[in-house]
Amino acid sequence: MTEIQKNLATAYQQFALADTKQKDGLLIAEKLLIDVLNEEKKLADNDVKKRNGLLHTLDLLIRNYTLQGKTEKVHEYKSELLKLDSDSVKEN
């Protein structure tokens, strides 16, 4: 289900990017992505899909907040993405 939500969120983002009158789509995409992020965080740490899913969702959220001009949120989620990425490097 999370992949469907990510795809839908991406479609809303692309639509909003193509048509500036459709900026409300970014808010819909944001909600979908936050829901997906919360679901992915609940996955077991040993679930192979967890890390890649989180990285992809965080990337989509960063893009969404960039398009919305919400720089605080961009920094917040970039920090989370970098922490997750650096944690995985330490594990290897």
N, C-alpha and C positions, 0 to 999 in steps of 0.2 A: 504493500500500500504506500510506503514512503516514496518509492520510485515514481509512482503515479503523481503524488503530491509535488515532488520536485519538478517533474516534467510540466505539470500545470503551472507551477510558480514561474518556471522559466518562460513558458508561453505568455503569461501575464506581463512579465518583465519585458519581453521582446515586443509585445503589442504596445506597451507604454512607451518604449523607446522609439517605435516607429510612428506613433501618433501621440503628440504631446497632450492632446485632449483626454487621453486615457490614463493619466497619472494615478487614478484610483486603483488601477491594476497593480501598482507597486505595493499598495497597502494590503491587497488581497494576497499577493505573493509573499509579502513579509509574514503574514499570519500563517500561511501554509508552511513556510520554511521554519518558523519558530516551533510549530507543532512537530514537524519532522525532527528538528534538532533535539527536542525534548524526548521523543521516542527513541532516537538513536543513542542518547545518553543513558537510557535505561538498559540497553543491551549489555550482556555480560562482557567483561573486559577481554575474555578469550575468544569472543565472537569475531571471526575474520572480517566480517562486513562492517564492524563498528568503526574502526579508524578511517577507512576510506570513505565511508558514508558521512562521518563527521567532517572530514576535510572538504568533501564536495559541498555539503550543506553550508558550512561556514563560508566557503568561497562564494556561493550563491547569495548568501546574506550580505556579504561585503559588497558585492556588485549592486544588490538592491539598495542598500543604504547609500552607496555612492550616487546612484541615480536619483535618490530622494534628497541628496545633499545633507544627510545626517552624519556629519563627520565624527561626532562622539561615538556613535554606534559603529562606524567603520573602524575606528581605533580599538574599540572594545572587542569586536569580533576578530580583528587582525591579531590582537594579542592572544586571544584564545586559540586561534589557528596556529600561530607560531609556537605557543606552549605545547600544543598537541603534537606538532611536527617535531619539536626538539625532544619531547619525551620519547617519541618513537625512535629517534636516532640514538638516544642513550641506551635503549633496550637492546639495540642490535650490536 
